[in-house]
Amino acid sequence: MKVGFGWKLHGDGRSPRPGAVVRPDERLSWGRTVGLGAQHVVAMFGATFVAPVLMGLDPNLAVMVSGVATVFFLLVTRGRIPSYLGSSLSFVGVAAVIRSQGGDAATLTGALLVVGAVLAACGAVVQGFGARVIHAVLPPVVTGAVVMLIGFNLAPVTAGTYWPQDQWTALLVMAFTALALVVLRGFWSRIAIFLGLVFGYAVSWLFDRVFGKIDSSVGGGPATEHWRLDLSGVGKADWIGLPSLHAPSFSASAVLVALPVVVALIAENAGHVKAVSQMTGDPLDDRMGTAIMADGAATVLSTAVGGPATTTYAENIGVMAATRVYSTAAYWCAAGFAVLFGLCPKFGAVVAAIPGGVLGGITVVLYGMIGLLGAQIWIHNRVDLTNPLHLVPVAAGVIIGIGNVTLKFTDDFELGGIALGTLVVLLGYHGLRALAPAHLKSDPAADGPLLDEGTSAYDDDRG
């Protein structure tokens, strides 16, 4: 597969042979492949349109460019790495900070474009020097801390913006989503966030019928009387049309806020490549740099027209694990479906109508899960947090990130929150390591691979 085409039919084309998997260069019958593509769309759907909604970007555009980004990724990786590129949730906190500083959607996408370019450059370095460069600069003790502070930095967004809009709906949605994530099995558990949104729509509609309008704050503003679920914009929207595009603008302060997320994206991409490698049995360390470059370049393409940053999706890796079908043909079909959805403004109007209380319940769970992925990195790599070399920079950086601690240099320039927390963890760890006694530097797990061989951060025993 020089560019990822020319799939061979697997067996009889109906299902994977016993004990076998459908490899990236194979496919099932086209009917089944199209069906698998639709399943991949459902799996990525919740996070891909929730992310732009939380960042104040166009969800229609996000879904459409996710399809384009996926095609680009498959072409660059020459069909060896089956992955879907959806909207990255790692930038939700960044968006909140940039907007609190007076930035708009163009400022945000400009900052994300720069991050994409830096990520692509990092991918080129990794491809040139090998995956070991990741482990040297970003050991798991550092990446875990950065992922954690990025997730937990979002807590004030939920507490101050979404939850107060309708606390009882938020509470019910939180409980339903948690129940769906834990109790449901296989594919249904992987779309629990999406199911939580559907449940929230239904609850909001019912509460409007039973209790009437609610008097609450919208988006952190003054309290007003309004319907929980306002679908007036859906009837006015066209069935077919282009999403709204806009050019990015660039601000040095916004870029500095966004750049630390590069650390999380490198760790995320490395983990996904390792997970796919283990599931398909195809050694992919030699393609890790290419995958990171492709993701960075796809982010540049997306943000250049006003879309969000992209990343490879664990949700779709979970679908592959459940079906044992790793065919890139299914991802081509998924990308096609995504582009078609993006060309339907009526779909975008439905997404834009998501009640604030529903987002409150979803984000309580979602933001916490993002933060705890950092702890998962530590656990998988057996990071010893009793070692002061690990504990001190992590403790300081995480508190700075969660508490939005700031460091003011001039009237026009300051570092705070995610950016300052990341710098404290990264520079603090390497600086202290250079000065630490030998016995504190003898922990191989904390400086080893991001994931143990044979262990994936995305393993799921729920079938």
N, C-alpha and C positions, 0 to 999 in steps of 0.2 A: 504494500500500500504506500506508494510514493507520496501521494497527497491525501490518502485516507479513503479512496474509493475502491471499487472492485471487490465487494464483500462476497465471500463464499457462503453458500447455503449450508447451515449447520444441520447435519443429520437429515431427518425428514422435514425439517422446517417448522415443526409444531412445538417442540419443547427441547430443552437441553437434554442430552443423553445422560443416563444415570451416572453420577459421579463426575460429570464434565460441566464445563461452563461454555457459554457462547462468547468467543473471544472478540476483541475489538474489530478484527478483520473478517468476522463472520456475521451472519444475520439469520433470523428466522424468516418465515414467509413474509411478504410485504404487508399483508393484512395485519399480522401479529406485530410486525415492526412498527407500523403506524400506531397501533394500539399502545405499544410500549412507549412510543414518543408522547402520546397523550398523557400517559401515566406520569412521565417525567415532568410534563408541564404542570400537572396538578401538584406534584411534590414540591416544585420550586415556587409555585404561585404565591403562597401566603407570604413568605419572606420577601420575594421579589417586588410585590407591590406594597407591602407594609413599610419597607425601608424608605422608598421615596415619599410616601405619605408622611412619615415621621420627620423627614428632612425638608419637607416643603417643596418637593420636586414633582414633576408630572408622572403619575404611575403608568399612564398609557405609553409614554416615551420610554420609561424604564423597562417595561415588558418587551417592547419592540426591540430596543437596543440589546436586551439580553439575548434575543435570538441571533442578532447580527454578531454579537460578541462571541457567542458559542460557535458559530460557523467559523469565525476568524481563528479561534483557539484550536479547533479541530484541524484547520488547514496548516497552521504554524507547527503544531505538534505532529503533523503527518498521520493523524488517525491512531496514534499509539496510546493516547491518554484519553479515555472516555470521560468527559466531564461537562457539566452544564455551568455556564457563567451567569449567575444572577446578581441582583443588587446586593452590595456589601452592607451589612448592618454595623460593621465596625466604625462607620463614619457618622452614626446618628448623634453621638455625643459631640463630635467635631462640629456638626451642623448647628447644634444648639448653642455652642460657644460662639461660633462665627456670627450667628444671627443676634445673639445678645450683645455683640460688639458693633452692631449696626450693619452687618453684611447682608446681602440679598442672595438670591439663587445663583446669579452670575458669579458673585464672589466665592460662593461655596464650590461651584463646579470648576472654577479656576484653580482653587486650592487642590481639589481632587485630581485635576489634570496633572498638576505638578507631581503629586504623589504617584500617579500612574507612570509618569516618565521616570521618576526615581526608582520605582519598583522594576521597571523594564531594565534600567541600567544595572540594578542589583542582580537581576536574572542573568545578564550578560557576564557579570563577574563570576557568578556561581557556575555558569556553563564553562567559563574559561579555567577556573581554578578547582572546580569540583565541589561537591556538597559539603566537604569538610570546612569550607570557609564560613558556612552558616553556623556550624557548631562552635567554631572558634569565636566569632563575633557575637553571636546570639545564642548562648547556651540556654538550656531549658529554664534555669532559675531566672533568667532575664525575660525570656519570651512569656513565661507563665505570669510574671508580675505585670508586664505590659498589657497582656490580654485581660487580666483581672481588673486593672485600674481603668481600662477603656470601658469595660462593661459596667462597673459600679459607679463610674462617673455619671452615668445616665440616670441614677436614682432621683435626683431633683427634678428631672423632666417629667417623670411619672407623678411624683408627689405634688409638684406645683402646677402642672399644666393639664394632664389627662384625668387623673383620679378625681379631682374636685368637681369635674363637669357632671358626673353622675356616679356617686360613690357606691350605690347599691348595685347598679348594673356592673360596675367594675368588679365588685366583690364576687358576683355570680359568674362573670366571665372568667375571672381568675380561677375560681373553684372548678368550673367546667373544663378549662384548658388543662389544669393540673391533673384532673381525673382522666382526661383523654390521653395525656402523655404517659400516664402510669398504667392504666387499665387496658387500653386498646392494644392490639397486637399488629405486628407487621406493617403493611402499607398505611393502615389507618392511624397508627401511632405517629407515623412520619408526617402526616398532614394535620396534626393536632392543632397547630396554630391557626390553620385555615378553618378547621371545624369550630374553633373558638370564636373566630370572627363571624361565621354564619350563625352560631348560637347567639352571639351578642346582637346581631341585627334583629333576630327574632324577639329577644327579650326587650330591646328598645322599642320595637313596634308595639309589642303587647303593653308595655308600661305607658306608652303614649295613649293607647286606647283606654286603658283602665284609669290612669291617674292624670291624664292631660299633660299640658306643657310643664317643663321643669324650669325653675328659676335658679340659674347657676352661672358661674364664670365660663367663658369660652376662650380657650387659648391663653389663659392667664389674665384676661382683661376683666372689666367690671361685670358683675352679675346681671344677666338679662333673662327674660322669659323666652323660651324657645322650645321647639320640638326636639326630642332626642334624635329621631331619625327623620331627616328632611330629604325626601327624594324628588323635590320639585325640579332639580337640575337634570334628572334622568330623562324625563319626558321631553325636555328641550334639546337634548343632545342628539347629534346625527348618528346614524348607524355606521357610516363610513367616513373617514377623514384622517388627515395627518395629525399627529400629536403636536403640541406647541414646542418649537425649537428655540433655543437662545444661545448666543455666544458667551463664553466664559470671560470673566474679568479677573485681574490678578492683584492680590494684596499680600504684601510680605507678612503681615501679622496673621492673616488667615492661613497662609502656607505653613507658617511655623506651628500653628495649632494642629494642622492635619498631618504633618510629616511623621510624627511618631507612630502612626498607624501602619507605616511601612513594616515595622517590626512584626506586628500581628499578622499582616498579610503574607510575609515570607514564611512565618511559622505555619500559617494555615495552608498555604500551597504545598509546603514540604510534607505536611501531614497527609494531605489528600493524595499526593503522588505516591507516598509510601503505602497508603491504604489500598489504592488501586493496584499497585505492584504486588502486594501480598495476596489480593483476591484473584488476580488474573494469573499469577505465577510468572509474570514478565518483569525482569529486573529493569527498573526505570530510573535509577540514580543518575544515569548518563543524560536523561532528558529533564531532570529537575530544573536546571537553569532555563531551559527552553520554555517549560511550563510557566515559570515565574515571569519570564520576558513576555510571553503571550498574554498573561493576565494583565500585566502592566500596560502593554500596548492596547489591549481591549478597553481598559479604563480610559486611556487617552482618547480613543475613538468615541466612547460613550459620552464623556464629559465635554468633548469638543462641540457637541450639539445640544448640551443641556441635560444630559442624563446623569445618573449616579455612577459611582465607581462600581466595578464588577469584581466578583471573586468566584472561585470554584465552589460548588455547593455540596455540602455533606448530605443534604436531603436526598440528592440524586444518587450519591454513592450508596446510601442506604437502600434505595430502590434496586440498584444493581445487586447488592448483597442478597436481597430477598428473592429476586427473580433468577439470579445466576446468569443474567444476560448483560454482557459488557459491550455489545455491538455499538459502534459509533453511528451506524445507520439510524438507530433509534433517536440519537441526539440530533441528527440532521432533521428528522421529522419533528422533534420537539421544538427546534429552532424555527421551523416553518410555522408551526402553530402559534408560537409567541409573536412572530411578526404580524400574523393576521389579527391576533387579539389587540395588538398595539394600534392597529388601524381602525379600531372601533371606539369612537368617542363616548358612546353610550356606556361601554364597559368602564371607561375612566370616570364617568359621572357616578356610577354605582360605588366605585372605590372611594371617590372623594366624599361620599355621604357617610362614611364610617363614623358613627357617633364617638365623641370624645371619651365617654365612659367605657366603651368597648375597648378602645386603645389603652385606657388605663389598666383594665384587667389583663390584657395581652402583654403589655410592656412590663408589668410587675414580674411576670414569669420570664419573659424573653430576655430582658436586660440582666436579670439575675443569672440566667443560664449562660449568657455571653461572658459575664465575669467569672463564673465558676469553671469555664473552659480553661482558664489560667491555672486553677487548682488541679484540673485534670492533667494538664501538661506536667505539673510537678509530681503528681502521683505516678503517672506512667513512667517517669524517668527517675523515680526514687530520690527526688531532691531532698536533702537534709536541711530542714529549716532550723535545726538546733545549732547549726554551724553559723557563727556570727558573720562570717564572710557572706553568707547568703541572706541571713535574717536582717541585717542592718539596712543595706540598700533597698531591699524589698519592702521592709516595714515603712521606711521613710517615703519611698516613691508611691506606694499604694495609698497612704494617707493623704499625700499631696494631691494625687489624682482624684480620689473620692471627695475630698473636701474642697476641691478647686482652690487650693492655696496658690497665691500669686507672688511673683518676684518682679518688682517694678524697677526698670532701668532708667527710663526717661518718661516724660509726660505722654509720649506717643508710643512707647514700646514697653511691653511687659510679657513675661512668660507665666503661665499658670495651668493648673489642672492637668490634662493629659500630656501636654508638651513638657511641662516642668517635671512631672512625675516620671515620665519616660527617661528624660535626661539624668535624673537622680539615680534611677535604677541602673541604667546602662553605664554611665560614667562612674558612678559610685562603685559598682561591682568590679569593673576592670581596674579602677584606681586602687581600690582596697586590695584587690588580688595581687597587684604588683608589689604591695608593701607587706602583705600578710605572711606569717611564718609558714613553713613548708607543710606542717601537719594540718593546717586549715585548707590547703589547696589540694589535698589528696583524695577528694571525693570524685571518682570517675563518672558517676551517674549524672551529677549536675553539669558536667561539661561534655557529656556525650551527645548522641543523636537526639533529635526532638522526640522521637518515638522509639521504643525498644523494637528490635527486630522481632517480627512475629506478633506484635501488638499494635493495634490501631486505635486511635482515639475515637473511631467511629464504629467499633465493634458493637453489635447489637444482638443479643440472644433471644430477642422476642419473635424472630421468624419473619 
